[in-house]
Amino acid sequence: MKNKVLLVVVFLGMATALQAQTLLYDITSNNNSLGQITVTKSHQNGLLKIDVISEVKVKVFVNIDLKYHLTANYKNGELLSSTVLTFVNGKQHSSSITEKTNENYSITKDGDLSKFFNDINYSGALLYWEEPKNISIVYSEIDNIEKPIKKVASGHYKLTDPKSKHSSDYFYKNGTLEKTVIQHTLMTFQLTRR
């Protein structure tokens, strides 16, 4: 009997450790639906894994099908690795891999290798799950750069791209992202949590 109870306790502990949480967001522009984002977070053996998958369909002279897949792995509050793949009309458009090494990060962007020497404790994948309280820099997994973020009001933050100067506004409720307004060269679009 003791063995059965122990087995059930171990099984429940493993099931809880493997459980994933999922957030869904609608992507819109000018009240037109463009697609959705699915964000999944799971914990296992002290590793935090976040997957972000977006699918967007836009028409800019022609129909364009965009897909984005980000996987980020954290341990002890530090980014261990991230992989971003983008696809346009079913063909891979870009890839970006960030990996922690002993003294820095190794970055492979579309086949080109570079190094990143700062610590990465907060990146774009965390924006969905953790309100960036007391955070001033967000590492962009796709652009491989640091972007400044500032608190505007309670639960409201502004992230600025230092290259394009475009900004994005992030709105949180109970520590979880509820809405984002993103300025892009071609359009402004919103992510809204379902």
N, C-alpha and C positions, 0 to 999 in steps of 0.2 A: 504494500500500500504506500509506504514512504517513497519508494522508487517512482510510483505512478504520479504522486503529488509533485515530486521533484521534476519529473519529466514535463508535467503540465506547466509548472512555473518557468522552467527553462524555455519551453516553446513559446509561452506568452511573452517572455522577455525578448526573445528573438523577433517575434512578430511585431512587437512595439518598436524595436530598433529599426526594423526594415520598412515600417510604414512611411509612406510619402504623403506630403501635403501638396495640394494643387490649387493654383489660382488661375482664373480665366479672365482675359481682358478683350474687349471689343476695340477694334481700331477703326476710327472714323475720321472723315475730313468733310467739312461743310455739311454735316449731318448725313453724309453718304457712308455706308458700310464699306470698308476696304478689306477687312479680314479679322483675324484674331491672334492672340498670343496665349500660349499655355505655359505656365511656369510651375515647375515641380521641385520640391525640396525634400531631401531625404538625409537621414543620419545613419551611419553604420560604422562601428569600430572607431569612433572619434572623428570620422570624416564627414564633413558637410558637403553634399553634392547638390548643385542647382542646375536644372536644365531649363532653358528658355527656347521655345519653338514658336516662330511666327510664320504665318502665311498671309500674304497680302496680294490682292489683285487690283491693279490700277490701270487706267487708260491715259497715256500721255502720247497722243497721236496713234499709238498702237496699244494693244493689250499686253500688259507685262505681269507675269506671275513671279513674285518674289518670295523666297523662303530663307529663313535665318535660323540657325541652330547653334546655341551657345551651351557649353557644359563647363561649369566652374567647380573646382574642388578646393575646399578649405580645411585646414586642420589647425587647431589652437589659434584661431583668429587670423591666420595668414593664408594667402592664396598659394596653393601648391601647383595648380595647373589650370589652364583654361584652353578651350578649343572653340573657335568660331568658324562656321562654314556658311557661306551665302550662295544661293542659287538663283539664277534668272532664267525663266522659262525652261526649268528642268536641268540646266547645265550649271556646273559649279562656276561661280563668279570669283570668289575669293576665299582665302583661308588664313587664319591667324592662330598661332599656337604660342602660349606663354607657359613656360615651365620653370619652377624653382630649382636652382642648382645650389651648390654649397655657399657661394658668395654673392650670387646675383640671380637674375632671371634671364633665361634664354628665350628669345622671341624669333619665331619663324613666320614671316608674313609673305604669303604667296611665293614661298621658296627662298626668300632672302633672310639671312640670319643676322640678328643684332642682339645686343645686351641691354638690360634695364637694371640699374644699380640701386634703385630705391626699394624699400619694403612695400609690399602691397597687402594692406590690411582691410581694404574696402574697395570693391570693384562694382561695375555695373550690374552684375547678377544679384548682388545684395540689395540693390535699390528696391526690389519688389518686396522683400521680406523684412528688412530692417531699416526703420526710419534713420536717416543719417545724422542723428543727434551728435554733436561734438565732432563732426567729420568736416574737413575743409577740402579734401582732395578725393576724387573718385578715379580709379584706374579704369580706362576704357579697354575692354578685352578686344574689341574689333579694331580700334585705332591705335592701340598700344601707346597711349599717352595718358598723362594725368590731366583731369579736368577739374577746375575749381567749382565747389558747390557752396552756396551761402543760404543761411536761413532767412526767409523773408518775413514769415509770421509763424504762429504756432501751427505745426503740421504742414508748412509750405516751404519748399526749397527751390532754388534756382541753380541749375547746372549750366555752365557755359563752356562751349567748345573753343579753346584758345586759337584754333586755326581759322574756323569759319566765322567766329564771333556769334554764331547762333546760340540761343539759349533754350532750355527746356524747363518747365515748371512741374514740380512733383508735389502731390498732395496726399497726405497720410491720415489714416484714421486708426487709432489703437496700434500704431507702429507698423501698419501694413499699407502698402501703396494702394490708393483708391483711384487716382486719376493722374495722368500726365498730359501736358500740352507741349508738343514738340515742334519747334520751328525748323523747317528744312528749306533748302534752296527753292524747291519746286512748290511746296505747299506746307501748311500748318496742319498737323493732325493730332488726334487725341487717342489716348488709351484710357478706357473706362472699365473698372472692375465690374464683373457681373454679380 
